[in-house]
Amino acid sequence: MNDLMSVVDWSRAQFALTAMYHWLFVPLTLGISVIVAIMETMYYRTRSERWLAVTKFWMLLFGINFAVGVATGIILEFEFGANWSNYSWFVGDIFGAPLAIEGLLAFFMESTFIAVMFFGWKKVSPRFHLAATWLTAIGASLSALWILIANAWMQYPVGMEFDPAQMRNVMDNFWAVAFSPVAMHKFCHAVFSGWALAGIFVIGVSCWFLFKKRNEAFAIRSIKVGGWVGLAGMLLTMWSGDGSALDVARVQPMKLAAMEGLYNGKCGQEIVAFGILNPEKTAENDAYPYLFDISIPKGLSFLATHKFDSFVPGINDLIDGIELTPEGDTIRTESYADRIAIGKKAHEALRAFDAASVAGDSTAMATAAADLKANYRYFGYGYLQSPYDAVPPVALTFYSFHIMVTLGGALLLVLILALWFAYRKPGTLRNRLVQWIGMASIPLVWVCSQAGWVTAEVGRQPWIIQDIMPCSAAISDISVSTVQITFWMFAAVFTAFLAAEIGIMLRQISKGSKSDYDSLKS
């Protein structure tokens, strides 16, 4: 058992490592591709050499980031077969479909038109080149769509049925998988947050130009475009985040409880604006959850149900079987102990079906299949030893969520002020403090983005498929040492990728700050 858990822990750590490195590049690709397309549109309409220079500068940074993001993404997908082969077998027909569409349609479209973007300036018409730039941006978002559909299905498995004859799940409704509300909200949240991140990135780099007192007109133009895209992205991220919160309350209530460090819920539940968790607190003791907290009255009830006085279940409530309906009503359902018992009945039924199949007893097969179908909804709980095994890491989920929200609010203010200064008080942008705030926002927006991803993924533990399969049942039959070796190999390779990208980008930004863009014809 210890060896098994070591393989699980190291496999999870390796996937987290590669996913977080990959996520450093994805949101910038999603956002800066749109910014570049808008800049080229301005060039197409004005034929201004300054807009052409602005477009080509940011397009180059997009290309650098895109190349590294592709390399890290390919490695990430291979891990499903290498480290999570049981998962791949169990749901490969479902999970593989959106990934295949992403590769055959979205990525093919994206990679085709990106070649025209970079090498077609004098080979195709300006209109066709502009279309290629927009299609590259659309292709990047479509790639994200299908990947996030696959991820959302893991968190809200729909459109499937378990086939005991194959011992795995099969898709029975593609459209339910593709257009589940969880998938749509997750897609919008990821793409719009990419716009916000790219907007902050453009503002920060432009502040470096202003700090060096070079190409001020170039920098202000960039701030205006980046600021508007970033502001739209941040506001839409908040909107989609509200929808995601409703989804989490409905289909992953334990994640919501962990996000707030909430153990015992109530009607009109407050939300923690700032807090420090009590490290001694667990679901198995009566210690107070926080060492310090500042809360907003009834905030969590509104976030979860859009009703100020609704009941929000905490970790202990959920373990005892108290949940919310999709309409926001409180109900009593199976306790986690009962779910474990139901899951074990499903396992027994599956074994009985297999034995009857070997014996050729069709009557027993039909009986076992009916028992399995009746109990399958809690199949994954049959792998758990205790109800407390279904509680995610509360501290990591709580702090990640609150870092994301806090930084998101601060960065919204940065975007608003950057636009205000650029349009109303451009002289303020020459202030050293303002420039430093703009540059310091670059690492902060990545911390915010990573914190959101950690919240989404850590908060759903121990499940690789919500309620159906825990991580401990999904891994490959490999040794701990194998995973450890590949973990450190990937850590070294991905760190080298990151260092290379940062180095190349810094050289290009430095080169751009020394160019004389402002002397070009407007």
N, C-alpha and C positions, 0 to 999 in steps of 0.2 A: 504493500500500500504506500509506503514512504517513497519507493522508487516511482510509482505511478504519479503521485502528487508532485514529485520533483519534475517529471517530464511535463506534466500539465503546467506547472508554474513557469518553467523555462520556455515552453512553447508559447505561453501567453506573453511572457516578457519579450520574446523575439518578435512576435507579431506586433506588439505594442511599439517596439523600437522601430520597426520598418514602417508601420502605419503613421507614426508621428513624424518621422523623417519625410515620408511622402507628402504628408499634409503640410509641410513647410512650403512646398512648391505649388500644390494644386490651387489654393485660393488666389494666389497672385496670378496664376495663369488665367483663371476664370475672370478676374476683375480687370487686369491690365489689357487683356485682349479687347474688351469692350471700350476701354479708354483709348486705345490705339485706333480702333475703328471710328470713334467719334472724331479724333484728331485728323484722321485721313479724310473724313467727310468734310471737315472744315477746309482742308487743303483742296479737295475736289471742287468745292463751291467757290473758293476765293482765288485759287491758283497762287497763293502766297508762298514764297520761298521759306518764310519763317515757319509757316504751318507744316511744310514739307520736312524741314529740319526737326521740328518737334516730333512729328510722326515717326521719322526714322530713328531718332534717339530712343524713344520709348519702345519702339518695335524691336530694337536690338536687345534691350533688357528682357522683353517678353520672350524672345527666342532662346536666350541663355537659360532662362528659368524653365521654359517648356522642355528643352532637351533633357535637363537633369530630372525633371518630374516624370518623364516617360521612363527613364532608366530605373528609377526607384519603384514605379508602379508595376513594371513587369515582374520584378523580384517579389513584390507583395502578392501577386496573384499565384505565383508558383508555390507559395507557402501552403496554400490550401491542400494541394496534393501531397506535399512533402511532410508537413507537420499535422495536418488535420484530415487524414485520409478517411477515417470513419465518418466524419461529417460530410466529406465529399461524396462518399457512397450513399449515405443516408438521404441526402437531399440534392444530389448533383443534378438531377433532371430539372429541378426548379431553380436552384441558385445559379446554375451554369447558363440558363437561357438569357437573362439580362446581360451577363458578362459577354456572352457570344455576340449579342446584338451590339453592344458597345464596341467590340473589336471590329466587327464586320461593317458596321454602318457609321457610327459616330467618329471613332478614331480614324477610320479610313478617310472620311470626309475632312476631318481636321488636318491630318497629315498631308493630304493632297493639296489643299488650298494654302497651307502654310508655305509650301514651296513657291507658289505664285507670289505670296506676300513678299518673300525675301529676294527672289531672283527674277521677278517679272516686271520690275519697274519700267524697263525700256523695251520689254518684249510683248506686253499686252496693253490694251487701251486703258486709260485712267479709270474708266467706268468698270471694266472687268477687274482691274486690280482692287478697286474699292469693294466690289462684290466679293472677291476672294478674301479680303480682310474681314468683312462681316461674317462670311461663311465659316472662317476659322474660329471666330468668337462663338458663333452658334454651335459649331462642332464641339468646342470645348465644353459648352454647357450640356450638350446632348451626351457626351461621354460621362459627365458627372451624373446626369439623370439616371442612366442605366446602372451605374455602379451604386448609386444611392438607393435605387429600387431594390437591388440585391441586399444591401445592408438593412434597409427598412423591413424587408421580409424576415430577416433574422430576428428582428425585434417585434414583429407582428405577423406571424406566419398565417397566411390566408391562401385561398385558391389551390389547396392541395388535399390529397387523401392518402392515407397510408395503405400500401398494398402488401399484405402479409406474405403473398406468394413470392414477391421480390425482396421482401424484408427492407423496404425503403419507401419513402414518400414519392408520389408522382403528382405532377401538376394537373389539375382538372379545370382551372379557370385562369388563363393567362391574364385577362384584363383585371381580375381582382388583385393579382400580384402587381401588375404594372401601375394601377391607379388607386391603390389603397391610400386613404388619407394620410397615413404615417409617411408613406413614400413621397407624396406631394409636398407635405410640410417640410420634410427633411431636405428634399431637393431645393425648395425655395430658400430655406434657411442657409444651406451651404453655399449656394450660388450668390445670394445677396450679401452674405458675409464676405465672400470673395471680392465683391465690388467695394465693400467698405475697407477691406484690407488694402486693396490696390490703391484706393483713393488716398489713404494715409501714407502709403509708400511713395506715391507721386508727390504729395505735399512735403514729406520729409526730405526726399532727394532735392526737390526744388528749393527747400530752405538751405540746403548745403550750397547750392549755386548762389543764393543770396548772401550766405555767410562768407563766401569767397569773393563777393562783389563782382560777379561775372554773369552776363546774360540775364539781367534782371527781367527784361520783357519776356524772354523765353520762360523763365521760372514762373512769372505771374500767370502767363497763359496756361502753363501746366497745372498750376494750383487751381485755376478756375475749372478746368475740365475734370481734374482728379477730385476736386472738392465736391462738385455736383454729383459725379458718379458715386463717390464715397458716401455723401449724405443720403442720396437715394437708397444706396445699399444698406446703410445703417438703419434707416427708418423701416425699410422693408424687412430687414433682419428681425427687428423688434416685432413687427406684425406677424411674420411667420413663426417667430419664437412663441408668441401667444398661442397660435394654433398647435404648435408642438407640445406646449404645456398641457393643453386640453387632451391631446393624444396620450401623453405620458400618464396623466391622471386616470385615463380610461383603460389603457391596455398594459401599462407598466407602473402600477401604483407604488410598488416597492422602490422603484427608482426615484419617484417624486418624494417619498418619505426620506430616502437617504440624502437627496439634494438639500433637504431642509434640516437634517438631523432630527426628524420628528419621530418620536417613539409612541406617543399616545395622542391621538387626534381629538378634535372637538369641533363643534359648530362655530363658525366665525373664527377660523384658525388664522392666527397672525403669521406673517412671513418675516424671516430674519433678514434684516438689511445688512447687519454686520454682527458677527459673533465668533466666539472661540469655543470649540467643543471641549467637553470634559473627557479627557482620554480614558477615564475609568468607566465611562458609561457604556453599557452593552444592553442588548435586548433582554438579558437574563438577570439584570439587577435594577434597583430602583433609584440609582444615582440621578441627579439632575443633569440634563443633557449638555448644558452650556456652563462654561466658566464666566462668560460675559456675552451679553447679546443686546442688540438694539433692534426692535421689531416694529413692523407696521401692522396695526390692528386689522384683522380680517383679510389681510393681503393674500394669504395662500388660498383661502376659500375662493376668492375671486379669480385667482390665477388658474385654479384647478377646474372651476365650474362656471365662472362668470356670475356667481351668486355670492354675496357677501356673508350670508349666514349659513352656507352649506357645511356639511360635515366633511372633513378631510381625514382619512384614516392614516394612522402612524404605523410604524413597523410592528409594534405589538398587536395593534388592531388587525392588521393584515394576516399575521401569523394565526390569530384567533378566528379569522374568516370573515372579517367585516370589510366590505368594499363598496365602491360606487358603481351604479349603472351608467350606461352611456348618457342617460338623461340627467345624471347628477344626483340620483336618489341613493340613499344608503341602504344596503342589503346585507344579509348574513348569508355567506356561502360556505363552501368547505374550508375548514381550517387547514393549515399546512400539514399538520399531522395526518389528517384525513386524505389530503392530496397524495402524500407519500404512500399511504395504504392503497389508494386507487391506482397510483402509478405501478405499484408492485403487482396488482391484479392484472394490469395491462401486460406487464412482462410475462406473468404466468400464462396468460391467454396466448401470447405470441409463441411461447415455448410449446404450449399444447397444440397450437396450429401446426408448428413445425413437425412435432412428433406424429400428429395425425396425417400430415402430408407424406411423411416417410412410410407410414403404414398403409396409405391409400384409403383411409377412412374418410369419405366425403362428408358424412353426417357430423363427425367430430370436428372436421375442419370448419364446417359452417357454424357450428356452435362456438368454437373458439374465436372465429372471425367476428361474430356478433359481440362476444364478450370484449374483445379487443377494441372494437369500434365504440362501444359504450364507455370504455374507460380511457380511451386514448388521449383525451384532452389534457390529462395530467401525466402523460407517459414519462416525461423527464423527471418528475418528482420521485419516481421509483428508484432513481440512482442516488438520491440523497439519503444520508444517514440520520439527519436531524432537521427539524423545521428551521433552525437557525442557519443551516447551510445555504438557505435561499436568501440570506441578507447580504447585500453587496458591501464592499468596503465603504463605510459611512463617511469617515473623515476625508478620504480622497475625493469622493463624490461631492460632499458638502463644500469643501474649499474650492474645488475646480469650478463648481457652479457659481459661487459667489465672486470668484476672481473674474470670471467671464462677464457677469452682470455689471460689476463695479467698473472694470476697464471699458466695457462697452459704453457706459454712460459718460465716462471721461473722454473717450474718443469721439463721441457724438459732439461734445462741446468743442473739441479741437476742429472738427470739420466745419461747424457753424462759424467759429471765429475766423478760420482760414478764408472762408468765402466772404465774410464781412470785411475783413481787412483787404482782400484782393480787389473787391469792388468799390468799397467806400473809403478805406483808409490805407491805400497801398504803401504809404510811407511807414506805417507801423511794421510792415514786414522787414524793414531794415533794422529793427530792434533785435539785439543779440539774444535776449531772453526768449522772444517769440521764435527766433530761428532754432534755438536749442530745444524748445518744446516741440517744434515740428520734427526735428531730427530724432529726439528721444521717443517720439510716438511710434517710430518704425518697430523697434523691438517689442514695445508694449502691445501693438496690435497683433503680433504673432503670438505672444503669451495669451492674449484673449482668445485667439482662434484655437490654439492648442488646448486651452482649458475647456472650451466648448466640446471639443472632440473627446477629451478624457471624461467629461460628464456623461456624454452619450454612451460611451463604451464601458466604462467602469461601472456606471450605474445599473447596467443590465446583468452584471455578474450574479450568479455563476453560470448564466445561460449563454450558450452560443446560438441556440434557437429558443426563444422565450417559451418556457413551460414544457418544451418538447425534448430538448437535449442540453445537458450541462456540458461545460468544457471537458470535464473529466471523462465523458463518454465519447468525445469527438476526436481524440488525438490518434496519431499513428503509433504503430508498434515499433518504436525506436528507442534507443538508449538515451539516458540523460546526457552522457558525454557528447553524443552526436549533436544534440540540440545546443549544448553549451559551446561547442566549437563553432557551429554556424552562427550562433548569436554574436560571438566576438568577431567573426569574419564580417558579418553584415554591419556591425557597429563600426568597424574600421573602414569598410568600403563606403558606407553612407556618410560617415564623417568626412572622408576624403572628397566625396561628391559635394557636400555642403561647403567645405573649405574652398574647393575649386570654383563653385558658383559665386561665392562671396568675393573671392579674389578677382575673378573676371569682371563681375559687376562693378566692383570698386574701381578697377582700372578704366572701365568704360565711362563711369560717372566722372572720374577725375579728368579723363580726356575730354568729355563733353563740357565740363566746367571751364576748360581752357580754350575751347573753341569760341569763335566770334559769331554766334548765331544772330545776335541782335543787329549786326551790320547788314544782314540779308534784307532783300526787299520785302516789305509787308504786303 
